[in-house]
Amino acid sequence: MRKELISIVIPAHNEVAGLSSFLENQLFPVLEKIENYDFELVFVDDGSTDGTLDLLYEYANRSKNFRVVSFSRNFGKEIALSAGLAYAKGDAAITIDADGQQPPKLIPEFIKEWEKGHDVIIGVRDHYTKHGFIAKTGSRLFYWLLRKMGNHDTVAGSTDFRLISRPVIDEFNKLPEHKRITRGLIDWLGYDKKYVKYAYGVRLAGKPSYNLGKLFHLAIDSFVSMSTTPLVIFGYIGIIITILSGALGLFCLINQYILGDPLHFYWPGTLQMAILITFLVGLVLISQAVTALYISSIHAESLGRPLYIINKKKSRNL
């Protein structure tokens, strides 16, 4: 009887310092204890320059179930996850980082929840215990804004460490957009979800590829690609400002020119115009900035470029 296959999808960018430790001490021991399933590892090398690819070759030469997808350059983690899921052959796939911060020991629990019928099992990290004030505040603000913008079922701390069933994989692979946030798109598909909490681990070695700038851009892409709420918000702001400025203008007209300024405000016309114009210019600039984000997203989609480029000479066991 054929065992069901589970694909372990792992994006990697310059992880050579801690990769062997992650595989030998964390991932392999867990997979060896799971008897009822076969596993394949789909590593996506995201343009590494530190020897990560050579180390992956060593493992790929030992087993055909260790597959290496090599990008021609760095395309980013979100694209790497998409490539890994596109090459995953399993009845389910587990996406996990290679830095050791997401514990493979939770994989058996993910599988148990999958066996109960859940299509998406999401690892939710305790993300407020090992971060500084700025990171904590930024994370809370990000998830609060995401929920306010329409993603009401988004759970704070949910990560890309998750198991998704074959139907979810197939539907995810059909999604065409280039500005993609993997966790957001999987949630958008609407399949049954189960959440599993875990303690955020310590990075095995090296420095994370996601710096503050990349995280900021990821947050912006999340808001732009997953919701049109910003456009609606500024539409309401525009209506409110128009009503208030119209009422203020009418009040100034009646008070200053019809009643002869009985309240003694003594507002010269130039000051009134300066305040009104400055405020409206600020509103226009904000509106243009938000609109520009959407135009940028539309532009990226209209180019029709491939999500990624595989260097087949450097890939193994595809």
N, C-alpha and C positions, 0 to 999 in steps of 0.2 A: 504493500500500500504506500502510495506516494505521500511523503511528509509535506506539509505546507511550508512554503519558503517565505522567509522574512528578510527584507533588504534593510541593511543598516547604511544610511546615507550620511556621509561625513564630509563637509567642506573643510578644506585646509589651506591656510595661507601662512607660509613661513613658520611651521610648527615642528621643525626637525628636533629642536631641543627637548621637547617633552612627548613626542609622538610615540616612541617605543615604550615609554613608561605607561602611557595611556592604554596602548594596545595590550601589552604583556601583563600589566598589573591590575588593570581595571576592566577592559572590555572582554578580552579573551576568556578570563576565568568565569565571567558571568555567562557567556554564551555556551561554554563547555558543559555547564550544569543543566542547561535546558535541553531535554531529551526528545521532545515531541516535534521539534521543528528543525528545518535546515536553515542556514543563514548564508547570505552573501554580503560582502562589504563593498560598497560603492563609494570610493574616495574621489572627491573632486578637487584636484589641485588648482587653486585659483591664482595661477601665475606666480608661484613661489620662487624665490631666488636664493634660498639658504640651504638647499640640499634635501628639502622635503620630498621632492619628486624621486630622487635616487633611492631614498629610503623606502618609498612606496613600491618602487620596482622590486626591491628585495623581497617584500612580502608577496607581491603579485606573482613572482616567479615560483613561489612555493605552492600556490593554490589558484585554480581558475575561478574560485569563488571570491577572490580578492581582486576587484576590478578598479582600474585607475582611469578616470576621465581627466585629461590634462587640457586646461585652457591655454590658448595662445598668449594671453596676457591676463592681468588682473581685471575681472569683471565685477567683483563684489560678492559678498556672501549670499544675498538674495538670489542672484542669478546662478550661483553655484548650487544652491539648494534646488532650484528649478531643473538644472541639468542632471543632478543626481536622481531626482524623482523621474525624469524622463527616461533614464537608463535603468531604473529599478525594475526588476522582473518579479519581485515577490508578491505574495498574496496580501502583504501589508508592508509598510515601510516605516522605519524609525529614523528620524532625523536627530542628530546629536553633534555637538561641537567636539573638536579634537583636543581641546585645552584642559580637559579634566574637571571643569567647573560644573558640568552636568553629569550626575552619577549614573554610570551604566547599571548599577545594582538595582535601579528601578525598572529595568527592562522586563523582568518577570512579572512585575505588577502591571505594567502596561499591557502585556500579553494577556493576563487574566481578565482585565477589563475589556479587552478586544473580544475574548472568547464569550463574554457575557452579552455581546451584541453591539457594543459601542463602536462607532466608526472612527471617531477621533478622540484620542486620549492625550491630554495636554499636561505637560509638566509646568507647575506653577511654583516659582521660586520665592523663597523668603528674601526679597530683594531690598529690605530695609535694614539688614543687620550688619552688612559689611561694606557699606558705602558712606562717603562723606556727606556733609550737609547739602552741597550743591547737587550731587547725584540723587539723593533721596528726594529733594524738593522737585527736581526736574522730572524724575520718574512719576511721582504722584501727580504733577501737573499734566504730564503727557497722557496718562490714563484717564484723568478727569476730563480733559479736553476731548479725548477720543470718544468717551461715552456721551458727552454733550453733543458731539457732532453726528450722532446717530448710531454708533456702534454700541448699543446698550448692553449687549451680552459679553462685551470684552471684560475679562477678569484681570485686575491689576496683578502684574507679575507673571502673566502667561508668557511662555517662551516658545522658541522653535524646537525645543526638546519635546517631541511628541510622536505618537504612533498614528498612522492613518491607514485605513483599509484600502483595498484595491479599487473599489468604486470611487473613493475620494481621489486617489492618485490619478485615475483616468480622467475624471472631471477637471482636476487641477491642471493636467497637462493640456487641456483644450483651451485654457485661458490665454488670450493673445497679447495682453498688455505688456509693455516693456518696463514701465515704472511700477514694479511689483513689490509688495510687502507680503512675504510668504504666509505668515501667521494670519494676517488680515484676510487674504484671499481664501485660505482654508476655512476660516470662520464664516466668510461670506457665502460659501457653498451651502451652509445650512445643515450639515449632517449632525447626527447625534453626538454630543460631546460629553466627556468625562474628565474631571480635573483631579490631578494627583500632585500634592504639595511635596516639595523637597527643599533641603537646605543647600544653598548655593555654595559650591566648593571653591577651593583655592586653585588658581591657575598653576599648572605643573611647572612651566618654564616660559621664559620670554615675555614679551609685552603684547597686549591685545591689539589687533589690527583696527578695531573700532575705537577711534579717538573721539573726543568731544564733538569735533566738527562733523564727522561721519554720522554720529548719533543724532546731531541736530538735523542734518539733511534727511536722515531716515524718518525722523518725526515729521518733517515738512512733507515728505513724499506720502507718509501715512495719511495726513490730513487731506492732501490734494487728491490722491488716487482713490481713497476709500469713501470720500464724502463730498457733497456739494454744499454742505452747510455753511462754509465761510461766505460763499456768494449770497446765500439767503440772509445771513447775519448782517452783512454790509448793506443789503437791500433794505432791511428793516431800519438800520441806523440811518440810511439816507432819507427814508420816509420821516423818521423822528426828527432828524436835523432840519428837514424842509419845513415841517410843521412848526417847530420851535422858532426857527429863524424867521418864518413868515409872521408868527404871532409877535415876536420881538420887534420886527420891522413895523408892523401895524401899530403896536404900542408906542414906538418912538414917533411915528408919523402923527398919531392923534395927540400924544402928550406934548410934542415939541412944536408942531405947526398948527394944530387945530385949537388946542386948549391953551397954548401959550406957555407951556412948561410950568404948570402949577406946582409940580413936585420939585422944581429947582434942580434937576439933574445936570443941566448945562452940558449936554453932550454935543460937541461940535460934529458937523457932518463928516469931516475927514476921519475922526476917531471911530465913528459908527461904521464907516465903510472899511476902515483898516481892520477892525475886529471881525467883521463879517467875512471879508475876503480872505484873511489869514485862516480862519476856521474852515471855510469851504475849500481852500487850497489843500489844507491838511487832509480833509476828507477825500478829496480827489486823489491825492497821492497814495493814501492807504488803499483805496479802491483799485487804483491802477496796479499796485503791487500784488494784490490778491489775484486780479484778473491775469496778470503776467504769469503767475504760477500755473494757472490753468492753461494758458496759451502755450507755455513751455511744455506742459504734459502732452497737449494735443500735437505739438510739433514733433515730440519724440516718437509718438505713436505713428504719425503720418510718414515718417522716414522709412518705416518698414524694414529696418535693419534686423538681422538675426539676434536672438537673445544672447548668444554666445558662439564662439568658434572653437571647435575641438581640433587640437593638434593630434591627428591620428597616429603619427609616427611616434609620439611620446606616450600614447595611451596603451593600456594593456587589458586583455581579456574582455573587450567590449562585445 
